[in-house]
Amino acid sequence: MMVTFLRQNVIYNKQRDCMKKNSFYLICGCIALALLVIFWYSVEVHIRFLAEISFIVAIGGIYLLRKKVTDFVEDERTARITEKAALRTFQVFWVIFCAFSIGAVMQILYVPTFPREHLEIHAPELLGPRMMGYFQLALLCLMIFLYVGFRIYYARKYGEWETDEE
């Protein structure tokens, strides 16, 4: 009975220390969003080196989490799923990112015109240049979540999670 308990405890501990790829990617996305918030906070409160230190700590944490991922097996199917997910992520992301960037550049380059009465007209500002930068960083962080979504979609489409009958 004691041997069975010890064996089950060892199996439980091994399973507890395991992580799937998609969970790893989701945690990386959450870490990236947390880094964005830390970056914003360090700029707003003028705390020097907070963003750099938190970035180094985050990379160390991601490295330690990466060691716990158990399903990084590369075969043709996983390579195909990864390829399709990355391609679709870049296609969708770059269209959104470029459209936002074009709008941001147009807003920055906007030169107000003066009417004949020489009255200055203030155009409504949607986002200031500082907030545009934060929004673009947030878009980069959210690209990870977009990748995970496409990865889950293509994994289901190509049957990565189905059991093989061989």
C-alpha positions as CSV (number, residue, x, y, z in Angstrom):
1,M,0.0,0.0,0.0
2,M,2.8,2.4,0.8
3,V,4.5,1.6,-2.5
4,T,1.3,2.3,-4.4
5,F,0.9,5.6,-2.6
6,L,4.5,6.6,-3.4
7,R,4.2,5.6,-7.0
8,Q,0.9,7.6,-7.4
9,N,2.5,10.6,-5.7
10,V,5.5,10.5,-8.0
11,I,3.2,10.2,-11.1
12,Y,1.1,13.2,-9.7
13,N,4.2,15.3,-9.2
14,K,5.4,14.6,-12.7
15,Q,2.0,15.4,-14.2
16,R,1.8,18.6,-12.1
17,D,5.2,19.8,-13.5
18,C,4.1,19.2,-17.1
19,M,2.6,21.8,-19.4
20,K,1.2,21.7,-22.9
21,K,2.4,24.0,-25.7
22,N,-0.8,26.1,-26.0
23,S,-0.8,26.7,-22.2
24,F,2.8,27.8,-22.5
25,Y,2.0,30.2,-25.3
26,L,-1.0,31.6,-23.4
27,I,1.2,32.2,-20.3
28,C,3.8,33.9,-22.5
29,G,1.0,36.2,-23.8
30,C,0.0,37.1,-20.3
31,I,3.6,37.8,-19.4
32,A,3.9,40.0,-22.4
33,L,0.8,41.9,-21.4
34,A,2.2,42.3,-17.8
35,L,5.4,43.6,-19.3
36,L,3.4,46.2,-21.2
37,V,1.7,47.3,-18.0
38,I,5.1,47.5,-16.2
39,F,6.5,49.5,-19.1
40,W,3.6,51.9,-19.0
41,Y,3.9,52.3,-15.3
42,S,7.7,52.9,-15.4
43,V,7.3,55.6,-18.0
44,E,4.4,57.3,-16.2
45,V,6.0,57.2,-12.7
46,H,9.5,57.7,-14.0
47,I,11.0,54.7,-12.4
48,R,14.3,54.0,-14.1
49,F,15.4,50.4,-15.0
50,L,12.0,48.9,-13.9
51,A,11.1,47.8,-17.5
52,E,14.6,46.4,-18.1
53,I,14.7,44.4,-14.9
54,S,11.2,43.1,-15.4
55,F,12.1,42.1,-19.0
56,I,15.1,40.1,-17.8
57,V,13.0,38.4,-15.0
58,A,10.3,37.6,-17.5
59,I,12.7,36.0,-20.0
60,G,14.1,33.9,-17.1
61,G,10.6,32.9,-16.1
62,I,9.7,32.0,-19.7
63,Y,12.9,29.9,-19.9
64,L,12.0,28.0,-16.8
65,L,8.4,27.5,-18.0
66,R,9.7,26.2,-21.4
67,K,11.5,23.4,-19.6
68,K,8.1,22.1,-18.3
69,V,6.5,21.8,-21.7
70,T,6.2,18.2,-22.6
71,D,4.7,18.1,-26.1
72,F,7.3,19.8,-28.2
73,V,7.5,16.8,-30.6
74,E,8.1,17.9,-34.1
75,D,6.6,15.8,-36.9
76,E,5.2,16.7,-40.3
77,R,1.7,17.4,-38.8
78,T,3.0,19.7,-36.1
79,A,5.3,21.5,-38.5
80,R,2.3,22.0,-40.8
81,I,0.1,23.3,-38.0
82,T,2.8,25.7,-36.8
83,E,3.5,26.9,-40.3
84,K,-0.2,27.5,-41.1
85,A,-0.9,29.2,-37.7
86,A,2.2,31.5,-38.1
87,L,1.2,32.4,-41.6
88,R,-2.4,33.3,-40.8
89,T,-1.2,35.2,-37.7
90,F,1.1,37.4,-39.7
91,Q,-1.5,37.9,-42.4
92,V,-4.2,39.1,-40.0
93,F,-1.9,40.9,-37.7
94,W,0.0,42.9,-40.3
95,V,-3.2,44.1,-41.9
96,I,-4.5,45.4,-38.6
97,F,-1.1,46.7,-37.5
98,C,-0.5,48.6,-40.8
99,A,-4.0,50.1,-40.8
100,F,-3.5,51.4,-37.3
101,S,0.0,52.6,-38.1
102,I,-1.2,54.5,-41.2
103,G,-3.9,56.1,-39.1
104,A,-1.4,57.1,-36.4
105,V,1.0,58.6,-39.0
106,M,-1.8,60.5,-40.6
107,Q,-2.9,61.9,-37.2
108,I,0.7,62.9,-36.4
109,L,1.2,64.6,-39.8
110,Y,-2.1,66.4,-39.6
111,V,-1.5,70.1,-40.1
112,P,-4.5,72.2,-39.1
113,T,-5.8,74.6,-41.7
114,F,-6.7,78.2,-40.9
115,P,-10.0,79.6,-42.2
116,R,-10.1,83.0,-43.7
117,E,-11.0,84.5,-40.4
118,H,-7.7,83.2,-39.0
119,L,-9.3,81.2,-36.3
120,E,-7.5,78.1,-35.3
121,I,-9.5,74.9,-35.5
122,H,-8.5,72.0,-33.3
123,A,-9.0,68.6,-34.8
124,P,-10.2,66.0,-32.3
125,E,-7.3,63.8,-31.3
126,L,-8.2,60.2,-30.9
127,L,-4.9,59.0,-29.4
128,G,-1.9,61.0,-28.6
129,P,1.5,59.9,-29.9
130,R,2.4,58.4,-26.5
131,M,-0.8,56.3,-26.4
132,M,-0.3,55.2,-30.0
133,G,3.0,53.7,-29.0
134,Y,1.4,51.9,-26.0
135,F,-1.4,50.7,-28.3
136,Q,1.1,49.3,-30.8
137,L,2.9,47.5,-28.0
138,A,-0.4,46.0,-26.9
139,L,-1.0,44.8,-30.4
140,L,2.3,43.1,-30.5
141,C,1.5,41.4,-27.2
142,L,-1.9,40.3,-28.4
143,M,-0.3,38.8,-31.5
144,I,0.7,35.9,-29.3
145,F,-2.9,35.2,-28.4
146,L,-3.8,35.4,-32.1
147,Y,-1.2,32.8,-32.8
148,V,-2.5,30.5,-30.1
149,G,-6.0,30.8,-31.5
150,F,-4.9,29.9,-35.0
151,R,-2.8,27.1,-33.6
152,I,-5.8,25.6,-31.8
153,Y,-7.9,26.0,-34.9
154,Y,-5.4,24.2,-37.2
155,A,-4.6,21.6,-34.6
156,R,-8.3,20.6,-34.6
157,K,-8.5,20.9,-38.4
158,Y,-5.5,18.6,-39.0
159,G,-6.2,16.3,-36.1
160,E,-3.2,16.9,-33.8
161,W,-5.2,15.9,-30.7
162,E,-6.8,12.8,-32.2
163,T,-5.4,9.5,-31.2
164,D,-3.6,7.6,-33.9
165,E,-4.8,4.0,-34.5
166,E,-1.4,2.6,-35.5
